[in-house]
Amino acid sequence: MSLEKVSEILKKHKRVETMVHGQSMPRQAIVETLVQRTHLAELHNLLQQLPASEIGSILDALPIEDAELIWQQMPAEKENDVLWEVSDERREQLVGEREPSFDESQMNAFELRGGKLLQVPIESRKDLEGVKPIWIDLLGASKAERAYVGAHFGLALPDPDDITDLEVSSRHLIDEDGQIHLHSNFLLDREGNSRSVPVAFIMHQGVLFSLRNEELPVFRLQRRRARTQVGYVTDCTDVLLDLYGADVEYSADSLEDIYATLGKVGRQVLSETISDTEAAGILGDIAEEEDLNGRIRGNILDTQRAINFLMRGKILSADQFDDGKQIMRNIESLNSHTSFLFDKINFLMDATIGFININQNKRINQLTVFGVVFMPINILAGMGGMSEFSMMTQGIPWPLAYGAFLLCSSLLGFATYIALKHFEKRPAKALKA
């Protein structure tokens, strides 16, 4: 459909250009320029809306003359992405020797030198030549970029967002080519916006490939450690285990933050009085921490399944097996903490709701007191409105009669109020006894 739209715009552009160019008229150059700009602007707007993959297919399908015209209207911010999508032959025809480049945040290659991970800058496809990495980290890579990197190393790299549709049993496997595939969720804990980020791992011929679409603190920590500590990793399996171990540590830090938040909430809940507005804020904080606690528990269980798969598959060396068991022990300790936090969250939730109920009961009690106090006064007011009252007060000046009636009503209401307070204090005294 997009190819048809582009072709139609190009046909109209050529047709009108031919008509205007073949006619003799005043200011012909100005008219011809305006006509060209109209169609080229339409083409430019269309290219801004189309994805890079679709534009690449259009450039490959059209004759070179049309492709060159389209390239001239290409938005500058899309040029690099489109170069990844077109064929090498068409790319050379359009831009010569210009190569599509990797953004700095999109691809990181790491070689093991002197017991440390050394980051190799990968800015273009030529930079991959001669590199012998043990870890390649792809962040937000496009389909064409994944395809090129996979073809260079002899494997197919998936989109990490697609792995969320897989069943849990299909997320850890060894295929017929001996490639190890692991699909896991890593925690991203940002204030007010914590979530799980899917990450795909593939171990192929001694190289670990990690694919994700969001930056994660765990990966930054791993890169920093491996660059500064000699012997921290020895192969790609060490890198994978350390990433899982760092994720467990990151989850533990998030649990500590939950403890701190619930401690503040607990001090508010255990105070003498809580208004309904404060209670609503407390419930919101508790719900947020409960959601984070549940996400942490789900992520560490996912990590537990991945480590179990590596240990059962006899993929780990003796030292790596011990590291895996240590990670499993850390996960077990975190599981007990998450269970405790769930219990504490439920207690604070029940206590907060109890305070809300107490506030409601206080308001209902106040309404009840007012109703009981004014009930005798209403009865007297009804009697005062009868004709018998005027007969009983006949001969008495009305200011004196109604003044006495008002005084009696006030005294009766006050006596009723005192009696209610007396009966409210009696159960409290009985409980103290």
Secondary structure, DSSP 8 states (H G I E B T S, - for coil): -HHHHHHHHHHHHHHHHHHHHHS--TTHHHHHHHHHHHHHHHHHHHHHHS-HHHHHHHHHHS-HHHHHHHHHT--GGGHHHHHHHS-HHHHHHHHTT---B--TTTEEEEEEETTEEEEE---BGGGGTT---SEEEEES--HHHHHHHHHHHTS----GGGGGGS-GGGSEEE-TTS-EEEEEEEEE--TT--EEEEEEEEEETTEEEEEESS--HHHHHHHHHHHHSTTS-SSHHHHHHHHHHHHHHHHHHHHHHHHHHHHHHHHHHTSS---HHHHHHHHHHHHHHHHHHHHHHHHHHHHHHHHHHHHHTT-S-HHHHHHHHHHHHHHHHHHHHHHHHHHHHHHHHHHHHHHHHHHHHHHHHHHHHHHHHHHHHHHHHHHHTSHHHHHHTTTS-HHHHHHHHHHHHHHHHHHHHHHHHHHHHHHHHHHH-
